[in-house]
Amino acid sequence: MDRWIEPLGLLSGPAAFQAVREGQALPLAGGPLAFALVRLVEDGRPVGLVPARAVPEGWADALHALTRRPAPFAGLPAERPLVMGVINVTPDSFSEEGARLADPAAAIEAGHAMLEAGADILDIGGESTRPGAQPVPPEEEIRRILPVVRELAKAAPVSVDTRNARTMRAALEAGAEIINDVSALRHDPEAAQVVARGEASVILMHMRGDDPRTMQDDPRYEDVALEVARFLRDRVATAEALGIPRSRIAVDPGIGFGKTLAHNLALIERLALLAGIGCRIVVGASRKRFIGTLSGVAEPRRRVAGSVAAALAAAARGASVLRVHDVAETVQALRVWRACEAGAEEGEEAGR
């Protein structure tokens, strides 16, 4: 029997604290968000909508997974959404910055600028995984990223966006602490072993299939949020069985990776469902095509406002890490959003 509890009626700030204290809501992943209602889903079918405090006893395990606080991902602070700055050193990056950052010195300078702007993590990629992108041999991927990883790992936690075990191994030896794998450790059979032996943290992302060249070929789902949640739950279980503790795993629904506009919006709107997996949630919506479609902005680098809006929507639904190109704008928006959510008495602290 496959059971999921989907949190509804999300609360934040003083209202969340009061509702939990008075027994009208439960904390989402340990807080600060809370939920007052839930949808019970059994074997893929909704079976009831009930108050959070009235979940049947037989669903206790699923409820506990939804409310307990996961370990801090990669040892980083967990009391606020973290910002992961994207550094693509790929000439064919969809965000149009790859050519500029293909020079290691420029990429390193960009990384330091992101840290100055408030980034918590830097995510360095040497292979584009945009729809239709061609694979890059690991030796070329390593050549592109290694000088950048070595330098920036001295200043901040570094994540490496790769599907290849050889690249993972080289990056970890150069100082990287996190592996961000769009294939959720499916592409390379040695990848999980490299992550486990290197005691690295890992981000497991949902992608339809295992090939960026074909992932957007007529993607279909019966229930995209539930299917993505199942996939990620199963990949987490596999990673654990291969020696990677759940405390070192985060999950990413893979916005834009084998999804239509409607799929992307549904995943963000129902993001809190993923909290039931018991891992931190990463969302990377920055500058993606669906933002251009909604806003009418064709150039990815001009989608800043739309990207910030998507980041705030994800944070309001439980995202712990936001993967973004526009760090300064996202950090500023998060500070104001957190202060507004906290209210007058706590706003000063939330804005820090």
C-alpha positions, 0 to 999 in steps of 0.5 A, a space after each residue: 500500500 502506497 500512502 502519502 499525506 499532502 499538506 494543505 492550508 499552509 501557514 507561516 509566521 506568527 499564525 503558524 506558531 500560534 496554530 501549532 501551539 493551539 493544536 490547530 496545525 502541525 509543523 511542516 518539516 519541523 517548521 517554521 511553516 505549518 499546515 492545517 489540512 491534509 489530503 490523504 492519498 492511497 495507491 495514487 487516489 485521494 481518499 479524504 481531506 481532513 484537519 491535520 490533527 485528525 489524521 487517522 492512526 494508521 497514517 502515523 508513519 507518513 505523518 511523522 515523516 512530514 512533520 519531523 525536521 530533516 538534518 541540515 543539508 551539507 551542514 549548512 544553516 536550516 532556519 532559512 532558505 539557502 541560496 545556491 548560485 549557478 556558475 555554468 562554465 559551458 559554452 552552450 548554457 541556456 542562460 547565455 552566460 556560459 561563453 563569458 564564464 568559460 574562462 576560469 578567471 571570469 568564473 572565479 570572479 563571478 563566484 566571489 561576486 555571488 558570495 559577496 551578494 549573499 550566496 550560501 553555496 556555489 553550483 559549478 557545472 561543466 555540461 549543459 543539461 538544457 533540453 536537446 543538449 549534447 553530452 560532454 565527455 568527462 575529461 572535457 567536463 573536468 578540464 572546464 570545472 576543476 580550476 574553478 572548483 579548486 579556487 572557489 572551494 577555499 571560500 564556500 561550500 561548492 556543489 558540482 552539477 554532473 552526471 559522471 562518476 569520474 567528474 564527481 571524483 575529481 571534483 571532490 578531490 579538488 574540494 567540492 562537498 556536494 554532488 548535484 546530479 540531474 539523473 539522481 545517480 542513474 546515469 553512471 553506475 559508479 556514481 553512488 559509490 563515488 558519493 558514498 566513499 567521498 562522504 559527499 552530500 548529494 542532490 537527487 533530481 527528477 528528470 523524465 528519462 535519463 537523456 536531456 536530448 529527449 526529456 522534453 519529447 511529449 512528457 506525460 504524467 497522470 499526477 505529476 506531483 505524486 509521480 515525481 514524489 514517488 520517484 524521489 522517494 525511491 531514489 533516496 531509498 536506493 542511495 541509502 542502500 548504497 551507503 549514502 545516509 539520508 542526512 546527506 541527501 536533498 531532493 529536487 523536483 526537476 523543474 523544466 526537466 521533462 515537464 510542460 508549463 502545467 507540470 512545472 506550475 503543479 510541482 511548485 504549487 504542490 511542493 510541500 508533498 515532497 516534505 514527506 520524503 524526509 529530506 531537504 528540498 532544492 528548487 531550480 526554476 531560475 530563468 527557465 523557459 516556463 518563466 519566459 512563457 508566462 512573462 513573455 520574456 524571450 531572453 533568459 537573462 531578462 527573466 530576473 523578476 519572474 525567477 525571483 517570483 518563482 523562488 519566493 513561491 518555492 520558499 513559501 511551500 517548503 524549499 530549503 535551497 534555491 538554485 538561482 543565477 541572480 543571487 543579489 536579487 534573490 537574497 534581497 527578495 528573501 530578506 524582505 519576504 522573511 521579514 513580512 512573513 515574520 511580522 512586526 515583532 520579529 521582522 528585524 531578526 528575519 531581515 538579517 
